[in-house]
Amino acid sequence: MTQPIELQLLSESRLDPPPRGGLLTYNPSIELFAGAAGSKTLQIWRSNGQVVTKSSQRGERDTVQAVQWKPDGQFLAVGWSDGVVRLMGLETSKAVHQMPISEAGKAKITCIGWARNNVGAHRGSAAEPSSKAWEDVASHGLYTRDKKPMLDLPRELTFLEIETALPKISPLPASGGSGDDMFVFTTRASLEFLFRPFSPEDSDQVDVMIVGTDDGQIHISMYDSFVVGSFNYSPPSSFKGSGPLQLSHHASHPDLSTHTLVLTPSGEEETTTLYVVPMDLTFIQSSPENLSLLSSKTTTLQKLLRYIKQVQTHMIHEWQSTRELPSRFLNSINETLHESGNYGEMNIGQALYHSVVTGHTFPEVKEWLVDQLAERGHKRWDKAVVSGLQALRGLVHENFLPVLERIGIILSRLLGIARFHESTAEIGFSSIQITNIMDIVSCLMLVGNKILLFVMEELELFNSFSIWLRHEIDRLASSSSTDELSEKEATMEHGKVLAYIQQYMPASPLRHYLNNVSAEDSDRDRQQAESGSSLLDLLGKQIKKQEAGQPDTGAFSQVEFLCGHLERKANAVFEGIAEAEKRSVRFGQPTKIELPCKVSKFDVKMSAIQKPDASKGLTFTAVTTKEEDSTVYIFRNSTTITNGISGSVTTEVSCMTLGDGKIIDLKFLYDDSLLVLWAQKDSPLRLIRIPQRSANLGYQPYDASSSSSSSLPQPHVLGDEQVMTVFLNMVFPGDPAAFVPAKMEVREACQARGKIPPRVCLLGGPGCETYKVFALPEGPFAAGL
């Protein structure tokens, strides 16, 4: 009997409250784990049990339904019962991306899968297999990337990152925003996390996220938040009795653009049937060079559009705050002047102009200045206008114009991609669309600079007006003139005071840029812009009319209209790209797995065998059932993938009974190891490694078209001693009666933040409140059949 290896305990945590339904997942690259604390709260813990963050939704009934870490551990995808998947970043407790999957209450999110695919130069080859066996990883440490070849100048220019030369985007104020993104852009850490530069290594990889719901929808997105679309998979009519299916598991391999979906009958908690379906994402195969660049730039553009929308909201809010309090003061005295009937149609602007020019103040104005406005009211007026204009100046200078520069650079990249592909391939958008969007950005740049000029001028003129107004209050409140007041009056710039009263106090020129736009004006001007006229020319004509003092009701100069028009045009490009990629998604030949008993646990793993003209994909599905809790079924699906399209599928099965122990859980690790958590009465808990690719497992053909479990072979029965001698056995330290695991996760080795070995993670205890992480052994494994 081979002596088992004792696993090393890395960490043990007590979770309070315990995760609901065992909904817990371990970060692939850092010592963090996340899960549903109760039913309505998402919680992230450190390995010592310390709570990092808690998050819940506003809806009283919103609950967590699924959680999944991104392969690099940078994002956590959380599916909520309101039908939205929210991506949580490591540097912020707020959701940085929100993807609506379904209407609230219409469907339940059943599965979130996240994969990373290699494209271009880093796709595996026959000479250099893309994946390493566990023995190689254990004996040589961690995955290592082969030395890069000599630099390819055209490729380096293609992926040259220009945005790093620009100043960093500044955080927005914590108050004044709106919507779901209100707090996303308010901290430096959050901005740096969201707008990370595109590294050359990222050009060889594309992240794909698959989300399934119990109404049969399969939602595909890539590069964090770029939505490709939703699909409704229906099984072939040859599978009798199969109704709607829901996604229950997802598997992929970095070197294969074909992914594997495991579907189960919708709405059933327990089932005897699994459908293993290949899903071909041929857009990964067909555009290896520009796909990662296109997806990253469009995703960054989406984030910048969200950012500029918040900037626009802040700008309008700040400008309105500069007008609200002064308008109340001015409306009050205007009503008084009108009610007196002594001055005809004269308003406060004309009265103050009269006071500046002649030094005479009307009695009603004097009463208003001394008794109503007074020193306190003047301070409030001054603070409201100065702070609002200064905040508006900062928003335009530090946020609005810089983000437009970044948008312009990304659009130039997309324009280059469109021109490169326009005559040869359908990528979903054209150079004309990008040129039109660049025209809108030019308009926003012009408007932003106009706003900046008017804000600077208004600040200067209001400063002179405020000094004069305070002097008038003090002069009128004093019974006699003093030398100090006379000296102050001598230093005042009366020309600027008059300019402010005449040009800015009744109606600021900023109203042409920062007013709210009615739906009628917006629709009318949008139709005019769509007619073929240059938006920049239309804006130029409107600005000339405004400067000439002519009446104007156009919306071309309004920031709200231009930002909305920019968003609509950009969304049309995003939808075109998504539609083009959606057409490149196909579902291959399904395999129906019919088991004699209800499924207890299952896991899926994909492997790749590279050939000169095609790739061979192997999908392993390991299943254990409730009634046969010591038997494991391993199904092996094999298909040839040519140009990203999977062919016919052949299925084989291996079945074995592992002694008199009980299988608690099973998970695949790397390409050659199925780890089985195996418990025997009065014996230490064991982790058994089964090399699923071994030819000695006795795979037999399986008739996937059969509607019954009769095509399954009789299990090969292994005694306890055989289990301990034939397979590599690992034991967990501690009293087996003190800790009973309910769920197992495995994680590959990682060196993103220091060397971390392969790990096995167990959730258990009386109420599933204990979480233990064990390191798998570093030495080479001599196991094998």
Beta strands, then each sheet from edge to edge (+ up, - down):
strand 1: 5-6
strand 2: 8-14
strand 3: 19-26
strand 4: 32-37
strand 5: 41-46
strand 6: 51-55
strand 7: 64-69
strand 8: 75-80
strand 9: 84-89
strand 10: 95-100
strand 11: 109-118
strand 12: 205-213
strand 13: 217-222
strand 14: 226-232
strand 15: 245-251
strand 16: 258-265
strand 17: 273-281
strand 18: 585-587
strand 19: 591-594
strand 20: 599-610
strand 21: 615-625
strand 22: 631-642
strand 23: 645-658
strand 24: 662-669
strand 25: 673-679
strand 26: 686-690
strand 27: 700-701
strand 28: 716-718
strand 29: 728-731
strand 30: 741-747
strand 31: 759-764
strand 32: 770-775
sheet 1: 1+ 29+ 26- 25+ 24-
sheet 2: 2+ 32- 31+ 30-
sheet 3: 3+ 4- 5+ 6-
sheet 4: 7+ 8- 9+ 10-
sheet 5: 11+ 12- 13+ 14-
sheet 6: 15+ 16- 17+ 18-
sheet 7: 15+ 16- 17+ 19-
sheet 8: 20+ 21- 22+ 23- 27+
sheet 9: 20+ 21- 22+ 23- 28-
end
